[in-house]
Amino acid sequence: MAVTLSLVALFGLVLFFLLRSGSLTPGAAFTAAGFGFFLASTGAAGPINQMATALIDAIPNI
C-alpha cells in the first residue's frame, strides 16, 4: 500500500508540472493515465499495482 501512495504522489507531482508547462506529449498522457488508475483504484489498478511493484523490486537487480 505504501508503494501505491508514493506512486500517486509522484504521478500527481509530475502531472502538475507537465500541465503547468503546457506540455502535451505522449509522456504527459501516460502520466495522466497512471495517475488516474492509481488514484481511482479501478479494477485495472490491481494488475497495474502488481506491475509497478515488480518493476520497483527489479530496479536493484539491474
CHARMM internal coordinates of N, CA and C (Angstrom, degrees):
IC EDIT
DIST 1 N 1 CA 1.4485
DIST 1 CA 1 C 1.5287
ANGL 1 N 1 CA 1 C 110.78
DIST 1 C 2 N 1.3125
ANGL 1 CA 1 C 2 N 117.98
DIHE 1 N 1 CA 1 C 2 N -36.00
DIST 2 N 2 CA 1.4557
ANGL 1 C 2 N 2 CA 120.38
DIHE 1 CA 1 C 2 N 2 CA -179.71
DIST 2 CA 2 C 1.5231
ANGL 2 N 2 CA 2 C 111.19
DIHE 1 C 2 N 2 CA 2 C -64.30
DIST 2 C 3 N 1.3405
ANGL 2 CA 2 C 3 N 117.36
DIHE 2 N 2 CA 2 C 3 N -34.30
DIST 3 N 3 CA 1.4590
ANGL 2 C 3 N 3 CA 120.49
DIHE 2 CA 2 C 3 N 3 CA 178.50
DIST 3 CA 3 C 1.5211
ANGL 3 N 3 CA 3 C 109.78
DIHE 2 C 3 N 3 CA 3 C -65.35
DIST 3 C 4 N 1.3253
ANGL 3 CA 3 C 4 N 117.75
DIHE 3 N 3 CA 3 C 4 N -41.04
DIST 4 N 4 CA 1.4560
ANGL 3 C 4 N 4 CA 121.32
DIHE 3 CA 3 C 4 N 4 CA -179.76
DIST 4 CA 4 C 1.5227
ANGL 4 N 4 CA 4 C 110.88
DIHE 3 C 4 N 4 CA 4 C -62.90
DIST 4 C 5 N 1.3173
ANGL 4 CA 4 C 5 N 117.71
DIHE 4 N 4 CA 4 C 5 N -44.86
DIST 5 N 5 CA 1.4578
ANGL 4 C 5 N 5 CA 120.26
DIHE 4 CA 4 C 5 N 5 CA -179.27
DIST 5 CA 5 C 1.5151
ANGL 5 N 5 CA 5 C 111.31
DIHE 4 C 5 N 5 CA 5 C -64.42
DIST 5 C 6 N 1.3135
ANGL 5 CA 5 C 6 N 117.78
DIHE 5 N 5 CA 5 C 6 N -40.19
DIST 6 N 6 CA 1.4528
ANGL 5 C 6 N 6 CA 119.10
DIHE 5 CA 5 C 6 N 6 CA -179.77
DIST 6 CA 6 C 1.5258
ANGL 6 N 6 CA 6 C 110.71
DIHE 5 C 6 N 6 CA 6 C -70.26
DIST 6 C 7 N 1.3337
ANGL 6 CA 6 C 7 N 118.49
DIHE 6 N 6 CA 6 C 7 N -34.60
DIST 7 N 7 CA 1.4581
ANGL 6 C 7 N 7 CA 120.33
DIHE 6 CA 6 C 7 N 7 CA 176.48
DIST 7 CA 7 C 1.5184
ANGL 7 N 7 CA 7 C 111.39
DIHE 6 C 7 N 7 CA 7 C -67.54
DIST 7 C 8 N 1.3249
ANGL 7 CA 7 C 8 N 117.51
DIHE 7 N 7 CA 7 C 8 N -36.70
DIST 8 N 8 CA 1.4617
ANGL 7 C 8 N 8 CA 120.46
DIHE 7 CA 7 C 8 N 8 CA 176.31
DIST 8 CA 8 C 1.5195
ANGL 8 N 8 CA 8 C 109.72
DIHE 7 C 8 N 8 CA 8 C -62.40
DIST 8 C 9 N 1.3194
ANGL 8 CA 8 C 9 N 116.83
DIHE 8 N 8 CA 8 C 9 N -44.58
DIST 9 N 9 CA 1.4662
ANGL 8 C 9 N 9 CA 120.12
DIHE 8 CA 8 C 9 N 9 CA 178.88
DIST 9 CA 9 C 1.5274
ANGL 9 N 9 CA 9 C 110.90
DIHE 8 C 9 N 9 CA 9 C -63.62
DIST 9 C 10 N 1.3288
ANGL 9 CA 9 C 10 N 116.96
DIHE 9 N 9 CA 9 C 10 N -41.84
DIST 10 N 10 CA 1.4612
ANGL 9 C 10 N 10 CA 120.68
DIHE 9 CA 9 C 10 N 10 CA 179.91
DIST 10 CA 10 C 1.5236
ANGL 10 N 10 CA 10 C 111.06
DIHE 9 C 10 N 10 CA 10 C -64.81
DIST 10 C 11 N 1.3432
ANGL 10 CA 10 C 11 N 117.19
DIHE 10 N 10 CA 10 C 11 N -49.26
DIST 11 N 11 CA 1.4551
ANGL 10 C 11 N 11 CA 120.27
DIHE 10 CA 10 C 11 N 11 CA 178.73
DIST 11 CA 11 C 1.5269
ANGL 11 N 11 CA 11 C 111.31
DIHE 10 C 11 N 11 CA 11 C -62.24
DIST 11 C 12 N 1.3105
ANGL 11 CA 11 C 12 N 117.80
DIHE 11 N 11 CA 11 C 12 N -39.35
DIST 12 N 12 CA 1.4579
ANGL 11 C 12 N 12 CA 121.00
DIHE 11 CA 11 C 12 N 12 CA 178.99
DIST 12 CA 12 C 1.5152
ANGL 12 N 12 CA 12 C 112.02
DIHE 11 C 12 N 12 CA 12 C -63.65
DIST 12 C 13 N 1.3253
ANGL 12 CA 12 C 13 N 116.83
DIHE 12 N 12 CA 12 C 13 N -42.84
DIST 13 N 13 CA 1.4614
ANGL 12 C 13 N 13 CA 120.73
DIHE 12 CA 12 C 13 N 13 CA 179.31
DIST 13 CA 13 C 1.5228
ANGL 13 N 13 CA 13 C 111.46
DIHE 12 C 13 N 13 CA 13 C -65.48
DIST 13 C 14 N 1.3253
ANGL 13 CA 13 C 14 N 116.53
DIHE 13 N 13 CA 13 C 14 N -45.48
DIST 14 N 14 CA 1.4633
ANGL 13 C 14 N 14 CA 119.85
DIHE 13 CA 13 C 14 N 14 CA 178.91
DIST 14 CA 14 C 1.5225
ANGL 14 N 14 CA 14 C 110.77
DIHE 13 C 14 N 14 CA 14 C -63.69
DIST 14 C 15 N 1.3268
ANGL 14 CA 14 C 15 N 116.89
DIHE 14 N 14 CA 14 C 15 N -42.91
DIST 15 N 15 CA 1.4619
ANGL 14 C 15 N 15 CA 120.53
DIHE 14 CA 14 C 15 N 15 CA 178.96
DIST 15 CA 15 C 1.5204
ANGL 15 N 15 CA 15 C 111.61
DIHE 14 C 15 N 15 CA 15 C -62.08
DIST 15 C 16 N 1.3348
ANGL 15 CA 15 C 16 N 117.01
DIHE 15 N 15 CA 15 C 16 N -40.62
DIST 16 N 16 CA 1.4645
ANGL 15 C 16 N 16 CA 120.96
DIHE 15 CA 15 C 16 N 16 CA 178.00
DIST 16 CA 16 C 1.5271
ANGL 16 N 16 CA 16 C 110.74
DIHE 15 C 16 N 16 CA 16 C -57.84
DIST 16 C 17 N 1.3343
ANGL 16 CA 16 C 17 N 117.02
DIHE 16 N 16 CA 16 C 17 N -48.31
DIST 17 N 17 CA 1.4594
ANGL 16 C 17 N 17 CA 119.94
DIHE 16 CA 16 C 17 N 17 CA -178.12
DIST 17 CA 17 C 1.5239
ANGL 17 N 17 CA 17 C 112.27
DIHE 16 C 17 N 17 CA 17 C -69.38
DIST 17 C 18 N 1.3421
ANGL 17 CA 17 C 18 N 117.46
DIHE 17 N 17 CA 17 C 18 N -34.97
DIST 18 N 18 CA 1.4622
ANGL 17 C 18 N 18 CA 119.50
DIHE 17 CA 17 C 18 N 18 CA 177.24
DIST 18 CA 18 C 1.5188
ANGL 18 N 18 CA 18 C 111.24
DIHE 17 C 18 N 18 CA 18 C -66.86
DIST 18 C 19 N 1.3171
ANGL 18 CA 18 C 19 N 116.74
DIHE 18 N 18 CA 18 C 19 N -41.78
DIST 19 N 19 CA 1.4675
ANGL 18 C 19 N 19 CA 119.23
DIHE 18 CA 18 C 19 N 19 CA 178.25
DIST 19 CA 19 C 1.5146
ANGL 19 N 19 CA 19 C 111.63
DIHE 18 C 19 N 19 CA 19 C -67.82
DIST 19 C 20 N 1.3069
ANGL 19 CA 19 C 20 N 116.41
DIHE 19 N 19 CA 19 C 20 N -37.55
DIST 20 N 20 CA 1.4645
ANGL 19 C 20 N 20 CA 120.08
DIHE 19 CA 19 C 20 N 20 CA -179.48
DIST 20 CA 20 C 1.5308
ANGL 20 N 20 CA 20 C 111.81
DIHE 19 C 20 N 20 CA 20 C -66.39
DIST 20 C 21 N 1.3332
ANGL 20 CA 20 C 21 N 116.00
DIHE 20 N 20 CA 20 C 21 N -36.86
DIST 21 N 21 CA 1.4617
ANGL 20 C 21 N 21 CA 119.16
DIHE 20 CA 20 C 21 N 21 CA -179.17
DIST 21 CA 21 C 1.5209
ANGL 21 N 21 CA 21 C 112.69
DIHE 20 C 21 N 21 CA 21 C -79.97
DIST 21 C 22 N 1.3354
ANGL 21 CA 21 C 22 N 117.50
DIHE 21 N 21 CA 21 C 22 N -11.11
DIST 22 N 22 CA 1.4500
ANGL 21 C 22 N 22 CA 120.44
DIHE 21 CA 21 C 22 N 22 CA 179.61
DIST 22 CA 22 C 1.5118
ANGL 22 N 22 CA 22 C 113.68
DIHE 21 C 22 N 22 CA 22 C 82.40
DIST 22 C 23 N 1.3105
ANGL 22 CA 22 C 23 N 117.32
DIHE 22 N 22 CA 22 C 23 N 14.85
DIST 23 N 23 CA 1.4628
ANGL 22 C 23 N 23 CA 120.80
DIHE 22 CA 22 C 23 N 23 CA 179.23
DIST 23 CA 23 C 1.5214
ANGL 23 N 23 CA 23 C 110.23
DIHE 22 C 23 N 23 CA 23 C -75.36
DIST 23 C 24 N 1.2920
ANGL 23 CA 23 C 24 N 115.43
DIHE 23 N 23 CA 23 C 24 N 132.42
DIST 24 N 24 CA 1.4559
ANGL 23 C 24 N 24 CA 120.26
DIHE 23 CA 23 C 24 N 24 CA 174.34
DIST 24 CA 24 C 1.5202
ANGL 24 N 24 CA 24 C 106.60
DIHE 23 C 24 N 24 CA 24 C -130.78
DIST 24 C 25 N 1.3060
ANGL 24 CA 24 C 25 N 115.86
DIHE 24 N 24 CA 24 C 25 N 88.07
DIST 25 N 25 CA 1.4566
ANGL 24 C 25 N 25 CA 122.94
DIHE 24 CA 24 C 25 N 25 CA -176.49
DIST 25 CA 25 C 1.5222
ANGL 25 N 25 CA 25 C 109.12
DIHE 24 C 25 N 25 CA 25 C -125.62
DIST 25 C 26 N 1.3165
ANGL 25 CA 25 C 26 N 117.72
DIHE 25 N 25 CA 25 C 26 N 170.36
DIST 26 N 26 CA 1.4608
ANGL 25 C 26 N 26 CA 119.26
DIHE 25 CA 25 C 26 N 26 CA 174.20
DIST 26 CA 26 C 1.5372
ANGL 26 N 26 CA 26 C 112.27
DIHE 25 C 26 N 26 CA 26 C -59.27
DIST 26 C 27 N 1.3048
ANGL 26 CA 26 C 27 N 117.36
DIHE 26 N 26 CA 26 C 27 N -32.76
DIST 27 N 27 CA 1.4648
ANGL 26 C 27 N 27 CA 120.72
DIHE 26 CA 26 C 27 N 27 CA 176.66
DIST 27 CA 27 C 1.5142
ANGL 27 N 27 CA 27 C 111.98
DIHE 26 C 27 N 27 CA 27 C -63.31
DIST 27 C 28 N 1.3239
ANGL 27 CA 27 C 28 N 117.04
DIHE 27 N 27 CA 27 C 28 N -39.65
DIST 28 N 28 CA 1.4572
ANGL 27 C 28 N 28 CA 121.01
DIHE 27 CA 27 C 28 N 28 CA 177.74
DIST 28 CA 28 C 1.5213
ANGL 28 N 28 CA 28 C 110.63
DIHE 27 C 28 N 28 CA 28 C -66.44
DIST 28 C 29 N 1.3230
ANGL 28 CA 28 C 29 N 116.40
DIHE 28 N 28 CA 28 C 29 N -38.63
DIST 29 N 29 CA 1.4657
ANGL 28 C 29 N 29 CA 120.05
DIHE 28 CA 28 C 29 N 29 CA 178.32
DIST 29 CA 29 C 1.5265
ANGL 29 N 29 CA 29 C 110.36
DIHE 28 C 29 N 29 CA 29 C -64.84
DIST 29 C 30 N 1.3189
ANGL 29 CA 29 C 30 N 117.96
DIHE 29 N 29 CA 29 C 30 N -42.69
DIST 30 N 30 CA 1.4657
ANGL 29 C 30 N 30 CA 121.51
DIHE 29 CA 29 C 30 N 30 CA 177.82
DIST 30 CA 30 C 1.5190
ANGL 30 N 30 CA 30 C 110.66
DIHE 29 C 30 N 30 CA 30 C -63.16
DIST 30 C 31 N 1.3203
ANGL 30 CA 30 C 31 N 117.05
DIHE 30 N 30 CA 30 C 31 N -42.05
DIST 31 N 31 CA 1.4612
ANGL 30 C 31 N 31 CA 121.02
DIHE 30 CA 30 C 31 N 31 CA 179.41
DIST 31 CA 31 C 1.5236
ANGL 31 N 31 CA 31 C 110.77
DIHE 30 C 31 N 31 CA 31 C -63.01
DIST 31 C 32 N 1.3140
ANGL 31 CA 31 C 32 N 117.11
DIHE 31 N 31 CA 31 C 32 N -43.95
DIST 32 N 32 CA 1.4647
ANGL 31 C 32 N 32 CA 120.74
DIHE 31 CA 31 C 32 N 32 CA 179.36
DIST 32 CA 32 C 1.5262
ANGL 32 N 32 CA 32 C 111.05
DIHE 31 C 32 N 32 CA 32 C -64.50
DIST 32 C 33 N 1.3209
ANGL 32 CA 32 C 33 N 117.03
DIHE 32 N 32 CA 32 C 33 N -42.37
DIST 33 N 33 CA 1.4635
ANGL 32 C 33 N 33 CA 120.37
DIHE 32 CA 32 C 33 N 33 CA 179.39
DIST 33 CA 33 C 1.5290
ANGL 33 N 33 CA 33 C 110.73
DIHE 32 C 33 N 33 CA 33 C -65.44
DIST 33 C 34 N 1.3189
ANGL 33 CA 33 C 34 N 117.21
DIHE 33 N 33 CA 33 C 34 N -43.63
DIST 34 N 34 CA 1.4665
ANGL 33 C 34 N 34 CA 120.48
DIHE 33 CA 33 C 34 N 34 CA 177.83
DIST 34 CA 34 C 1.5118
ANGL 34 N 34 CA 34 C 111.83
DIHE 33 C 34 N 34 CA 34 C -62.50
DIST 34 C 35 N 1.3140
ANGL 34 CA 34 C 35 N 116.74
DIHE 34 N 34 CA 34 C 35 N -42.33
DIST 35 N 35 CA 1.4603
ANGL 34 C 35 N 35 CA 121.03
DIHE 34 CA 34 C 35 N 35 CA 178.03
DIST 35 CA 35 C 1.5232
ANGL 35 N 35 CA 35 C 110.39
DIHE 34 C 35 N 35 CA 35 C -61.27
DIST 35 C 36 N 1.3057
ANGL 35 CA 35 C 36 N 117.05
DIHE 35 N 35 CA 35 C 36 N -44.06
DIST 36 N 36 CA 1.4588
ANGL 35 C 36 N 36 CA 121.20
DIHE 35 CA 35 C 36 N 36 CA 179.79
DIST 36 CA 36 C 1.5174
ANGL 36 N 36 CA 36 C 112.84
DIHE 35 C 36 N 36 CA 36 C -63.71
DIST 36 C 37 N 1.3244
ANGL 36 CA 36 C 37 N 117.21
DIHE 36 N 36 CA 36 C 37 N -43.62
DIST 37 N 37 CA 1.4595
ANGL 36 C 37 N 37 CA 119.98
DIHE 36 CA 36 C 37 N 37 CA -179.61
DIST 37 CA 37 C 1.5220
ANGL 37 N 37 CA 37 C 111.33
DIHE 36 C 37 N 37 CA 37 C -65.44
DIST 37 C 38 N 1.3184
ANGL 37 CA 37 C 38 N 117.52
DIHE 37 N 37 CA 37 C 38 N -45.72
DIST 38 N 38 CA 1.4589
ANGL 37 C 38 N 38 CA 119.51
DIHE 37 CA 37 C 38 N 38 CA -178.56
DIST 38 CA 38 C 1.5232
ANGL 38 N 38 CA 38 C 111.44
DIHE 37 C 38 N 38 CA 38 C -69.09
DIST 38 C 39 N 1.3017
ANGL 38 CA 38 C 39 N 118.11
DIHE 38 N 38 CA 38 C 39 N -35.87
DIST 39 N 39 CA 1.4517
ANGL 38 C 39 N 39 CA 121.14
DIHE 38 CA 38 C 39 N 39 CA -177.28
DIST 39 CA 39 C 1.5232
ANGL 39 N 39 CA 39 C 111.70
DIHE 38 C 39 N 39 CA 39 C -74.63
DIST 39 C 40 N 1.3026
ANGL 39 CA 39 C 40 N 117.25
DIHE 39 N 39 CA 39 C 40 N -42.52
DIST 40 N 40 CA 1.4574
ANGL 39 C 40 N 40 CA 121.00
DIHE 39 CA 39 C 40 N 40 CA -175.76
DIST 40 CA 40 C 1.5186
ANGL 40 N 40 CA 40 C 113.44
DIHE 39 C 40 N 40 CA 40 C -79.13
DIST 40 C 41 N 1.3260
ANGL 40 CA 40 C 41 N 117.59
DIHE 40 N 40 CA 40 C 41 N -22.97
DIST 41 N 41 CA 1.4683
ANGL 40 C 41 N 41 CA 122.31
DIHE 40 CA 40 C 41 N 41 CA -177.22
DIST 41 CA 41 C 1.5220
ANGL 41 N 41 CA 41 C 111.39
DIHE 40 C 41 N 41 CA 41 C 51.91
DIST 41 C 42 N 1.3176
ANGL 41 CA 41 C 42 N 114.99
DIHE 41 N 41 CA 41 C 42 N 55.07
DIST 42 N 42 CA 1.4581
ANGL 41 C 42 N 42 CA 120.61
DIHE 41 CA 41 C 42 N 42 CA 176.65
DIST 42 CA 42 C 1.5188
ANGL 42 N 42 CA 42 C 109.39
DIHE 41 C 42 N 42 CA 42 C -75.13
DIST 42 C 43 N 1.3102
ANGL 42 CA 42 C 43 N 116.10
DIHE 42 N 42 CA 42 C 43 N -175.31
DIST 43 N 43 CA 1.4548
ANGL 42 C 43 N 43 CA 120.61
DIHE 42 CA 42 C 43 N 43 CA 177.84
DIST 43 CA 43 C 1.5193
ANGL 43 N 43 CA 43 C 112.04
DIHE 42 C 43 N 43 CA 43 C -63.26
DIST 43 C 44 N 1.3124
ANGL 43 CA 43 C 44 N 117.29
DIHE 43 N 43 CA 43 C 44 N -26.31
DIST 44 N 44 CA 1.4595
ANGL 43 C 44 N 44 CA 121.18
DIHE 43 CA 43 C 44 N 44 CA 178.87
DIST 44 CA 44 C 1.5239
ANGL 44 N 44 CA 44 C 112.03
DIHE 43 C 44 N 44 CA 44 C -81.06
DIST 44 C 45 N 1.3166
ANGL 44 CA 44 C 45 N 117.85
DIHE 44 N 44 CA 44 C 45 N -9.65
DIST 45 N 45 CA 1.4610
ANGL 44 C 45 N 45 CA 120.67
DIHE 44 CA 44 C 45 N 45 CA -176.57
DIST 45 CA 45 C 1.5252
ANGL 45 N 45 CA 45 C 111.64
DIHE 44 C 45 N 45 CA 45 C -67.52
DIST 45 C 46 N 1.3291
ANGL 45 CA 45 C 46 N 117.79
DIHE 45 N 45 CA 45 C 46 N -33.29
DIST 46 N 46 CA 1.4712
ANGL 45 C 46 N 46 CA 120.80
DIHE 45 CA 45 C 46 N 46 CA 179.80
DIST 46 CA 46 C 1.5177
ANGL 46 N 46 CA 46 C 112.54
DIHE 45 C 46 N 46 CA 46 C -58.65
DIST 46 C 47 N 1.3396
ANGL 46 CA 46 C 47 N 118.33
DIHE 46 N 46 CA 46 C 47 N -55.98
DIST 47 N 47 CA 1.4664
ANGL 46 C 47 N 47 CA 119.30
DIHE 46 CA 46 C 47 N 47 CA 177.27
DIST 47 CA 47 C 1.5282
ANGL 47 N 47 CA 47 C 113.62
DIHE 46 C 47 N 47 CA 47 C -62.34
DIST 47 C 48 N 1.3367
ANGL 47 CA 47 C 48 N 116.78
DIHE 47 N 47 CA 47 C 48 N -35.61
DIST 48 N 48 CA 1.4646
ANGL 47 C 48 N 48 CA 119.62
DIHE 47 CA 47 C 48 N 48 CA 178.54
DIST 48 CA 48 C 1.5250
ANGL 48 N 48 CA 48 C 109.95
DIHE 47 C 48 N 48 CA 48 C -66.75
DIST 48 C 49 N 1.3370
ANGL 48 CA 48 C 49 N 117.87
DIHE 48 N 48 CA 48 C 49 N -41.10
DIST 49 N 49 CA 1.4619
ANGL 48 C 49 N 49 CA 121.29
DIHE 48 CA 48 C 49 N 49 CA 176.82
DIST 49 CA 49 C 1.5238
ANGL 49 N 49 CA 49 C 110.76
DIHE 48 C 49 N 49 CA 49 C -62.64
DIST 49 C 50 N 1.3274
ANGL 49 CA 49 C 50 N 116.98
DIHE 49 N 49 CA 49 C 50 N -40.96
DIST 50 N 50 CA 1.4642
ANGL 49 C 50 N 50 CA 120.34
DIHE 49 CA 49 C 50 N 50 CA 179.11
DIST 50 CA 50 C 1.5232
ANGL 50 N 50 CA 50 C 110.84
DIHE 49 C 50 N 50 CA 50 C -65.04
DIST 50 C 51 N 1.3338
ANGL 50 CA 50 C 51 N 117.26
DIHE 50 N 50 CA 50 C 51 N -40.74
DIST 51 N 51 CA 1.4559
ANGL 50 C 51 N 51 CA 120.66
DIHE 50 CA 50 C 51 N 51 CA 178.50
DIST 51 CA 51 C 1.5255
ANGL 51 N 51 CA 51 C 110.83
DIHE 50 C 51 N 51 CA 51 C -65.62
DIST 51 C 52 N 1.3335
ANGL 51 CA 51 C 52 N 117.15
DIHE 51 N 51 CA 51 C 52 N -42.45
DIST 52 N 52 CA 1.4646
ANGL 51 C 52 N 52 CA 120.57
DIHE 51 CA 51 C 52 N 52 CA 179.20
DIST 52 CA 52 C 1.5223
ANGL 52 N 52 CA 52 C 110.54
DIHE 51 C 52 N 52 CA 52 C -64.52
DIST 52 C 53 N 1.3285
ANGL 52 CA 52 C 53 N 117.19
DIHE 52 N 52 CA 52 C 53 N -40.81
DIST 53 N 53 CA 1.4639
ANGL 52 C 53 N 53 CA 120.93
DIHE 52 CA 52 C 53 N 53 CA 177.97
DIST 53 CA 53 C 1.5186
ANGL 53 N 53 CA 53 C 110.55
DIHE 52 C 53 N 53 CA 53 C -63.60
DIST 53 C 54 N 1.3247
ANGL 53 CA 53 C 54 N 117.37
DIHE 53 N 53 CA 53 C 54 N -42.47
DIST 54 N 54 CA 1.4621
ANGL 53 C 54 N 54 CA 121.05
DIHE 53 CA 53 C 54 N 54 CA 178.50
DIST 54 CA 54 C 1.5254
ANGL 54 N 54 CA 54 C 110.95
DIHE 53 C 54 N 54 CA 54 C -63.12
DIST 54 C 55 N 1.3373
ANGL 54 CA 54 C 55 N 117.00
DIHE 54 N 54 CA 54 C 55 N -41.16
DIST 55 N 55 CA 1.4692
ANGL 54 C 55 N 55 CA 119.87
DIHE 54 CA 54 C 55 N 55 CA 178.35
DIST 55 CA 55 C 1.5232
ANGL 55 N 55 CA 55 C 111.49
DIHE 54 C 55 N 55 CA 55 C -65.56
DIST 55 C 56 N 1.3324
ANGL 55 CA 55 C 56 N 116.07
DIHE 55 N 55 CA 55 C 56 N -41.65
DIST 56 N 56 CA 1.4694
ANGL 55 C 56 N 56 CA 119.68
DIHE 55 CA 55 C 56 N 56 CA 179.47
DIST 56 CA 56 C 1.5159
ANGL 56 N 56 CA 56 C 110.64
DIHE 55 C 56 N 56 CA 56 C -65.68
DIST 56 C 57 N 1.3317
ANGL 56 CA 56 C 57 N 117.28
DIHE 56 N 56 CA 56 C 57 N -39.62
DIST 57 N 57 CA 1.4646
ANGL 56 C 57 N 57 CA 120.84
DIHE 56 CA 56 C 57 N 57 CA 177.88
DIST 57 CA 57 C 1.5238
ANGL 57 N 57 CA 57 C 112.13
DIHE 56 C 57 N 57 CA 57 C -68.42
DIST 57 C 58 N 1.3406
ANGL 57 CA 57 C 58 N 117.44
DIHE 57 N 57 CA 57 C 58 N -27.57
DIST 58 N 58 CA 1.4528
ANGL 57 C 58 N 58 CA 121.37
DIHE 57 CA 57 C 58 N 58 CA -178.73
DIST 58 CA 58 C 1.5189
ANGL 58 N 58 CA 58 C 113.06
DIHE 57 C 58 N 58 CA 58 C -80.62
DIST 58 C 59 N 1.3146
ANGL 58 CA 58 C 59 N 118.39
DIHE 58 N 58 CA 58 C 59 N -21.80
DIST 59 N 59 CA 1.4751
ANGL 58 C 59 N 59 CA 121.49
DIHE 58 CA 58 C 59 N 59 CA -175.75
DIST 59 CA 59 C 1.5419
ANGL 59 N 59 CA 59 C 112.38
DIHE 58 C 59 N 59 CA 59 C -57.66
DIST 59 C 60 N 1.3468
ANGL 59 CA 59 C 60 N 119.96
DIHE 59 N 59 CA 59 C 60 N -45.25
DIST 60 N 60 CA 1.4730
ANGL 59 C 60 N 60 CA 117.93
DIHE 59 CA 59 C 60 N 60 CA 179.76
DIST 60 CA 60 C 1.5233
ANGL 60 N 60 CA 60 C 114.18
DIHE 59 C 60 N 60 CA 60 C -64.45
DIST 60 C 61 N 1.3297
ANGL 60 CA 60 C 61 N 117.63
DIHE 60 N 60 CA 60 C 61 N -20.54
DIST 61 N 61 CA 1.4663
ANGL 60 C 61 N 61 CA 121.39
DIHE 60 CA 60 C 61 N 61 CA -178.35
DIST 61 CA 61 C 1.5232
ANGL 61 N 61 CA 61 C 113.19
DIHE 60 C 61 N 61 CA 61 C -85.78
DIST 61 C 62 N 1.3254
ANGL 61 CA 61 C 62 N 116.64
DIHE 61 N 61 CA 61 C 62 N -4.44
DIST 62 N 62 CA 1.4865
ANGL 61 C 62 N 62 CA 119.49
DIHE 61 CA 61 C 62 N 62 CA -178.69
DIST 62 CA 62 C 1.4984
ANGL 62 N 62 CA 62 C 110.00
DIHE 61 C 62 N 62 CA 62 C -78.79
END
COOR INIT
IC SEED 1 N 1 CA 1 C
IC BUILD
